[in-house]
């Protein structure tokens, strides 16, 4: 089993990512205790805390460990178009807010009809993952550009994987305010 070399301190300090939570400590032994406490407090299986942390550290920084030949170093999955959708929607909403063009909103009835089409579309995907503060900020931008309007269906909408916008806001816009490009799905309301 790979173990950190004594005297080694990883870049960024002693840290371990347990799921989506980043846990930090001042020493390796303190990190073991921190992870053990975190798992206990959150009713997670304790498992092999020391082994998990050593594997994480030696997988991330193999040159600072003994027995590295036994560690499987995994590659990081490059971001895909879906994982970048949050950033694209943020930019899209900021561009609308910063433009000098008057954005006309359609009736709630028309927006609801469009929303129902989007709900059935395979290109309507969830963009709310990752950074919580980023999601909140983008949701505020979306509410701002649609003047906080919603219909029965719009809160369940995601983002468009083709046009890279927030469907919850886009269904309220005149089509002339949306950039139409790419291969739109057959039943898209923008066709």
ZIKA-V742995 format. One record per pair of residues at least 12 apart in sequence whose C-alpha atoms are under 10 Angstrom apart, sorted by the first residue. I is the first residue (numbers start at 1). GAP is how many residues later the second one is. Records with the same first field share a line. If there is no record, write none. Layout:
# ZIKA-V742995
I->GAP / GAP
This chain:
# ZIKA-V742995
1->50 / 53 / 54 / 57 / 64 / 65 / 66 / 67 / 68 / 69 / 70
2->49 / 52 / 53 / 54 / 55 / 56 / 57 / 60 / 62 / 63 / 64 / 65 / 66 / 67 / 68 / 69
3->47 / 48 / 50 / 51 / 52 / 54 / 55 / 59 / 61 / 62 / 63 / 64 / 65 / 68
4->24 / 49 / 50 / 51 / 53 / 54 / 57 / 58 / 59 / 60 / 61 / 62 / 63 / 64
5->53 / 57 / 58 / 59 / 60 / 61 / 62
6->22 / 58 / 59 / 60
7->57
8->20 / 53 / 55 / 56 / 57
9->17 / 18 / 19 / 48 / 52 / 55
10->47 / 48 / 50 / 51 / 54
11->49 / 50
12->12
13->12 / 13 / 14 / 15
14->12 / 13 / 14 / 15 / 16 / 17 / 18 / 39 / 43
15->12 / 13 / 16 / 17 / 19 / 20 / 38 / 41 / 42
16->15 / 16 / 18 / 19 / 36 / 37 / 38 / 40 / 41
17->18 / 35 / 36 / 39
18->17 / 20 / 21 / 34 / 35 / 38
20->110 / 111
21->17
22->13
23->12 / 15
28->22 / 25 / 26
29->21
31->18 / 19 / 22
32->17 / 18 / 19 / 20 / 21 / 22
33->16 / 17
34->15
35->14 / 15 / 17 / 18
36->12 / 13 / 14
54->17
55->13 / 15 / 16 / 17 / 18
56->15 / 16 / 17
58->12 / 13 / 14 / 15
59->12 / 13 / 14 / 15 / 16
60->13 / 14 / 15
61->12
81->80 / 81 / 83
82->41 / 43 / 44 / 45 / 47 / 77 / 78 / 79 / 80 / 82
83->43 / 44 / 45 / 46 / 47
84->43 / 77 / 80
85->40 / 41 / 42 / 43 / 44 / 73 / 74 / 75 / 76 / 77 / 78 / 79 / 80 / 81
86->40 / 41 / 42 / 43 / 44 / 45 / 48 / 49 / 52 / 53 / 73 / 78 / 79 / 80
87->40 / 47 / 48 / 51 / 77 / 78
88->39 / 71 / 75 / 76 / 77 / 78
89->38 / 49 / 50 / 52 / 53 / 70 / 71 / 74 / 75 / 76 / 77 / 78
90->44 / 45 / 47 / 48 / 49 / 50 / 51 / 52 / 74 / 75 / 76
91->47 / 50 / 73 / 74
92->46 / 49 / 50 / 72 / 73 / 74 / 86
93->45 / 46 / 47 / 48 / 49 / 50 / 51 / 52 / 53 / 72 / 73 / 76 / 77
94->44 / 47 / 48 / 50 / 51
96->45 / 46 / 48 / 49 / 81 / 82
97->44 / 45 / 47 / 48
101->76
102->75
103->42 / 43 / 69 / 70 / 71 / 73 / 74
104->42 / 68 / 69 / 70 / 71 / 72 / 73
105->40 / 41 / 42 / 44 / 64 / 65 / 66 / 67 / 68 / 69 / 70 / 72
106->40 / 65 / 66 / 67 / 68 / 69
107->64 / 65 / 66 / 67
108->41 / 42 / 43 / 44 / 63 / 64
109->42 / 63
110->41 / 61 / 62 / 63
111->38 / 39 / 40 / 41 / 42 / 43 / 57 / 58 / 59 / 60 / 61 / 62 / 63
112->38 / 39 / 40 / 41 / 42 / 56 / 59 / 60
113->38 / 40 / 41 / 58 / 76
114->39 / 40 / 53 / 54 / 56 / 57 / 58 / 74 / 75 / 76
115->36 / 37 / 38 / 39 / 40 / 41 / 42 / 52 / 53 / 54 / 55 / 56 / 57 / 74
116->36 / 37 / 38 / 40 / 41 / 55 / 73
117->54 / 70 / 71 / 72
118->35 / 36 / 38 / 39 / 40 / 41 / 42 / 49 / 50 / 53 / 69 / 70 / 71
119->34 / 35 / 37 / 38 / 39 / 48
120->37 / 67 / 68
121->39 / 64 / 65 / 66 / 67
122->38 / 39 / 63
123->35 / 36 / 37 / 38 / 39 / 40 / 41 / 61 / 62 / 65
124->33 / 34 / 35 / 36 / 37 / 38 / 40 / 41 / 42 / 43
125->32 / 33 / 34 / 35 / 36 / 41 / 42
126->30 / 31 / 32 / 33 / 34 / 35 / 40
127->30 / 31 / 32 / 33 / 34 / 37 / 38 / 39
128->30 / 31
138->28
139->27 / 29 / 30
141->28
142->23 / 24 / 25 / 26 / 27 / 28
143->25 / 26
144->25
145->24 / 25 / 27 / 28
146->22 / 23 / 24 / 25 / 26 / 27
147->22 / 25
148->21
149->19 / 20 / 23
150->18 / 19 / 21 / 22
151->17 / 21
153->15
154->13 / 14 / 15 / 16 / 17 / 18
155->12 / 13 / 14
156->12
157->12 / 14
160->24
161->23
162->18 / 19 / 20 / 21 / 22 / 23
163->15 / 16 / 17 / 18 / 19 / 20 / 21
164->15
165->13 / 14
171->18 / 19
174->16
175->14 / 15 / 16
176->14
178->12
